[in-house]
Amino acid sequence: KRSQSFLFALSLPSNFFCALTMDLDLSPRLPKKVYGGDGGSYFAWCPEELPMLRDGNIGAAKLALEKYGLALPRYSDSPKVAYVLQGAGTAGIVLPEKEEKVIAIKKGDSIALPFGVVTWWFNNEDTELVVLFLGETHKGHKAGQFTDFYLTGSNGIFTGFSTEFVGRAWDLDETTVKKLVGSQTGNGIVKVDASLKMPTPRNGDREGFVLNCLEAPLDVDIKDGGRVVVLNTKNLPLVGEVGFGADLVRIDGHSMCSPGFSCDSALQVTYIVGGSGRVQIVGADGKRVLEAHVKAGALFIVPRFFVVSKIADSDGLSWFSIVTTPDPIFTHLAGRTSVWKALSPEVLQAAFKVDPEVENAFRSKRTADAIFFPPSN
């Protein structure tokens, strides 16, 4: 049965299965700071620490902007989905040969960013603005890592061209070219003067570009269990151009997410948005390959066909993920939709080598709950 996956699914290269015979380090990881200054910082998860990023062609990064911090205009070599983890601010988005969209963004917003889009990000609030980026890098310059190309700044594309080329392209004199190219000495993120009036978000620009996962209608809602919002081409049209959707999953305190696996040759990546809880992953030969306690900020990856389950602590657990197809295949091993429910009683008795009473007890449980299991009284 096709069901909405709650984890990021990505097709793996054919040689990845061989890598699974080696020891896997699936430990949850935090990102490392790549660059930054007074205006904020850019963080990324490194393929050197998490080799499955490279093997699965996955990119994961995070932008944190202080008040008046500006992430300079740039484009990327990879399609992404952005998710606002904290704060509020303004985003500028320019699709190829389109006019600029100036969008007000806030916590819970998801934004699809296809190939070729130019973006800038600005924070004019006291609270730090934090944005998560997840995407795939199979067309990127470096597997498992986003490469950004800056339009301005000390490493912007203008700095690579001679004054002659810049002058002729924009019909400018040499003095103006030198000011244009050399005035901004910041790299990637800068802090602008408070007196500079930045563009004001326009009504209507959010439509078709942004979906707030904390306000959108729920796709799954289980009392005392959990809730899911899935991004797709219906509620966020740009998902079709990006090539994958996304979802936000929130489970309540002490609730459990059913053990399950992606059965469409996909690996799964989970970023913990909030709360905390326990995660177990079981791989080939029934070996438990991960048992970890996770909390906000951690990212971990599940190899294809491996089974994963989570149990929230008292404060609940939430995670954000992207899915490479609008209708992924995910098999659950417990609950009303469990594959066990479809197997014949005699097969279960023989497979477990138990009597009919034990098999009946196993089958008769969890007949109402699906996917999320509230804590027992």
C-alpha positions in Angstrom: 0.0 0.0 0.0 1.2 3.4 -0.9 1.4 5.8 2.1 2.8 9.2 2.8 6.3 8.8 3.9 7.5 10.8 6.9 11.1 10.5 6.0 13.3 11.9 3.3 13.6 9.3 0.5 16.4 9.3 -2.0 17.5 6.7 -4.6 20.9 5.3 -4.0 23.6 4.5 -6.5 24.0 0.8 -7.4 27.2 0.4 -5.6 25.8 1.6 -2.3 24.6 -1.8 -1.2 28.1 -3.1 -1.2 29.0 -0.4 1.3 26.4 -1.8 3.7 28.6 -4.8 4.3 31.0 -2.5 6.0 30.6 -1.0 9.5 28.1 1.8 9.4 28.2 4.9 11.6 24.6 6.1 11.7 25.0 8.3 14.7 23.0 11.5 14.7 25.2 14.5 13.8 25.2 18.2 14.3 26.3 20.6 11.5 29.6 22.5 11.5 30.0 26.2 10.9 31.3 26.9 7.4 31.5 30.7 7.5 29.9 33.7 9.1 30.4 37.0 11.0 28.4 39.8 12.6 25.4 39.2 10.3 25.1 35.5 11.0 26.5 32.1 10.1 26.1 29.3 7.6 26.4 25.6 8.8 26.5 22.4 6.9 26.6 18.6 7.5 29.9 17.3 6.2 30.2 14.2 4.0 33.6 13.5 5.7 31.7 13.0 9.0 28.6 11.5 7.5 29.7 9.5 4.4 26.1 8.5 3.5 25.6 12.1 2.5 28.1 11.6 -0.3 26.9 8.0 -1.1 23.2 9.1 -1.3 23.9 12.5 -3.0 22.2 14.4 -0.1 22.9 18.0 0.9 21.9 19.4 4.3 22.7 22.9 5.6 21.4 25.6 7.9 21.4 29.4 7.8 21.3 31.5 11.0 20.9 35.3 10.6 21.2 37.9 13.4 19.3 41.1 13.4 20.0 43.1 10.2 21.8 40.0 8.9 21.7 39.6 5.1 22.5 36.4 3.2 23.8 37.9 -0.1 22.1 37.0 -3.4 23.2 33.6 -4.6 22.2 30.5 -6.6 23.0 26.9 -6.0 23.9 23.8 -7.9 21.2 21.7 -6.3 17.4 21.9 -5.8 16.3 22.3 -2.2 13.4 22.7 0.1 13.9 25.4 2.8 12.2 25.2 6.2 12.1 28.1 8.7 13.0 26.6 12.1 13.0 29.9 14.1 12.2 33.5 13.8 10.8 35.7 11.0 12.2 37.8 8.2 12.2 38.4 4.5 13.2 36.2 1.5 13.9 37.4 -2.0 13.3 34.8 -4.7 13.9 35.2 -8.5 13.1 32.3 -10.8 14.8 32.3 -14.2 13.5 35.1 -16.4 10.9 36.1 -13.7 10.4 39.1 -11.5 11.6 39.1 -7.9 9.2 37.8 -5.3 9.7 39.5 -1.9 8.2 37.2 0.7 7.6 37.5 4.4 8.7 34.3 6.1 8.2 32.9 9.6 8.6 29.8 11.7 7.0 26.8 10.0 7.3 28.1 6.5 8.4 25.7 3.7 9.8 27.0 0.4 10.6 25.0 -2.7 13.8 26.2 -4.4 14.3 24.6 -7.9 17.5 24.8 -10.0 18.5 28.3 -11.1 16.6 30.2 -8.5 18.4 33.2 -7.0 17.7 33.9 -3.4 18.6 36.4 -0.6 17.5 36.2 3.1 17.2 39.1 5.6 16.4 39.3 9.3 15.1 42.6 10.7 13.8 41.1 14.0 15.5 40.7 17.3 15.1 36.9 17.3 17.6 35.0 15.3 16.3 33.7 11.9 17.2 30.1 11.3 16.5 28.3 8.0 17.1 24.6 7.2 18.0 23.5 3.7 17.6 19.8 2.5 18.1 18.7 -1.1 19.8 16.3 -3.4 23.2 16.8 -5.1 23.4 14.3 -7.9 23.9 17.2 -10.4 26.1 19.2 -8.0 29.8 19.8 -8.1 30.4 17.9 -4.9 28.3 14.8 -3.9 26.7 15.4 -0.5 27.4 19.1 -0.4 25.7 22.2 -1.7 27.8 24.7 -3.7 26.5 28.3 -3.8 27.5 30.8 -6.4 27.4 34.4 -5.0 26.4 37.3 -7.1 28.1 39.9 -4.9 30.7 40.1 -2.1 34.4 39.3 -1.8 33.8 35.9 -3.5 31.0 37.0 -5.9 31.2 36.3 -9.6 31.9 40.0 -10.4 35.3 39.6 -8.7 36.4 37.0 -11.3 35.8 39.1 -14.4 38.1 41.9 -15.5 36.9 45.5 -15.3 36.8 45.5 -19.1 34.3 42.6 -19.2 32.1 44.0 -16.4 32.2 47.5 -17.9 31.2 46.3 -21.4 28.5 43.9 -20.1 26.8 46.7 -18.0 27.9 49.7 -20.0 29.8 51.3 -17.1 33.0 53.3 -16.8 36.0 51.9 -15.0 35.6 54.0 -11.9 32.0 52.8 -11.4 33.0 49.2 -12.0 35.7 49.3 -9.4 33.2 50.7 -6.8 30.6 48.1 -7.8 33.0 45.2 -7.5 35.2 46.3 -4.6 32.9 48.0 -2.1 31.3 44.9 -0.6 34.1 43.1 1.2 31.7 40.7 3.1 31.6 37.0 2.3 28.2 35.3 1.9 26.6 36.9 5.0 26.8 40.6 6.0 25.2 42.9 8.5 23.6 45.9 6.8 23.2 49.3 8.4 19.9 49.8 10.4 19.2 52.9 8.4 19.1 51.0 5.1 15.5 50.4 4.0 15.2 46.9 2.7 12.4 45.7 0.3 9.0 45.4 1.9 7.2 42.0 1.4 4.4 42.2 -1.0 0.9 40.8 -0.5 0.3 37.9 -2.8 4.0 37.0 -3.3 3.8 34.1 -0.8 1.1 32.4 -2.9 2.5 29.3 -4.7 5.9 29.8 -3.1 5.3 29.2 0.6 3.4 26.7 2.8 3.3 27.1 6.5 3.4 23.6 7.9 2.2 24.7 11.4 -1.0 26.2 9.9 -1.8 24.0 6.9 -4.5 21.4 7.0 -3.3 18.1 8.5 -2.9 15.0 6.3 -2.7 12.7 9.3 -4.1 13.5 12.8 -4.2 10.9 15.5 -5.4 12.0 18.9 -2.6 11.9 21.5 -0.4 10.2 18.8 0.8 12.6 16.1 0.2 14.8 13.1 1.6 15.2 9.6 1.6 17.9 7.0 2.8 16.8 3.6 4.0 19.2 0.9 3.0 18.3 -2.6 2.2 19.9 -6.0 -1.3 20.7 -4.8 -0.5 22.9 -1.8 2.9 24.1 -3.1 3.1 24.1 -6.9 6.9 24.6 -7.1 7.4 21.1 -5.6 6.8 19.8 -9.1 9.8 21.8 -10.4 12.0 20.8 -7.5 11.2 17.2 -8.0 10.4 16.2 -4.4 8.0 17.1 -1.7 8.5 17.4 2.1 6.7 16.8 5.3 6.6 17.9 8.9 5.8 15.2 11.5 5.0 15.9 15.2 4.3 13.2 17.7 3.1 13.8 21.3 4.9 12.9 24.5 5.7 9.2 24.9 4.0 8.4 21.6 5.6 6.0 19.1 6.0 6.1 15.3 5.4 2.6 13.9 8.5 0.6 12.8 8.7 0.8 9.0 10.9 0.9 6.0 11.0 2.5 2.6 10.4 -0.1 0.0 11.1 1.9 -3.1 14.9 1.7 -3.1 15.3 4.8 -1.0 17.3 6.0 1.9 15.8 8.2 4.6 17.1 11.4 6.2 15.5 13.0 9.3 16.2 16.4 10.8 15.0 16.8 14.4 13.1 20.1 14.6 12.0 20.0 18.3 11.6 17.9 21.4 13.6 14.7 22.0 13.2 11.0 21.9 14.7 7.6 21.2 15.5 6.1 17.8 16.3 2.5 16.8 17.3 1.3 13.4 17.5 -2.4 12.4 19.3 -3.6 9.3 20.3 -6.8 7.5 20.4 -10.0 9.5 18.3 -8.5 12.2 21.2 -6.4 13.6 20.4 -3.2 15.5 22.6 -0.7 13.8 21.6 2.4 15.8 20.1 3.1 19.2 20.3 6.8 20.0 18.7 9.6 21.9 18.0 12.5 19.6 17.1 16.1 20.2 16.6 19.3 18.2 19.3 20.1 15.7 20.4 16.5 15.0 20.3 14.8 11.6 20.5 11.1 11.0 20.2 8.9 7.9 18.6 5.5 7.5 19.9 3.2 4.7 17.4 1.8 2.2 15.2 -1.1 3.4 16.4 -0.7 7.0 13.6 -0.5 9.6 13.3 2.6 11.8 11.1 3.5 14.7 11.0 6.4 17.2 9.5 7.0 20.7 9.1 10.5 22.0 10.2 11.7 25.4 7.7 13.6 27.6 8.2 16.8 25.6 7.2 15.2 22.3 9.3 14.9 19.1 9.1 16.6 15.7 11.1 16.2 12.5 11.2 17.6 9.0 12.1 15.7 5.9 12.0 15.8 2.1 10.7 13.0 -0.2 11.9 12.5 -3.7 8.6 11.4 -5.1 5.1 12.8 -4.5 3.8 9.3 -3.7 6.5 7.3 -2.0 6.1 3.7 -0.9 6.5 3.1 2.8 5.7 -0.2 4.6 4.7 -0.2 8.3 5.2 -3.3 10.5 2.9 -2.4 13.3 -0.6 -0.8 13.6 -3.8 -1.1 11.6 -2.0 -0.9 8.2 0.8 -3.4 9.3 1.9 -5.9 6.7 1.5 -8.6 9.4 -2.3 -8.1 9.2 -2.2 -9.2 5.6 -0.4 -12.5 6.2 -2.2 -15.7 6.8 -2.5 -16.9 10.5 -0.9 -20.2 9.6 2.1 -18.5 8.0 2.5 -16.4 11.2 2.3 -19.4 13.4 4.9 -21.2 11.4 7.2 -18.2 10.9 7.2 -17.4 14.7 6.9 -21.0 15.7 4.1 -20.2 18.2 0.7 -21.7 19.0 -2.6 -20.2 17.7 -3.2 -18.3 21.0 0.0 -16.3 20.7 -0.5 -15.6 17.0 -4.1 -14.5 17.7 -2.9 -12.1 20.5 -0.3 -10.7 18.1 -2.8 -10.2 15.3 -5.6 -8.8 17.5 -3.6 -5.9 18.9 -3.2 -2.4 17.3 -6.4 -2.8 15.2 -7.4 0.8 15.4 -4.1 2.8 15.6 -2.2 3.4 12.4 1.3 4.9 12.1 1.4 6.7 15.5 0.7 4.9 18.8 -0.3 7.0 21.8 1.1 6.1 25.2 -0.7 3.3 27.1 -2.7 4.3 30.1 
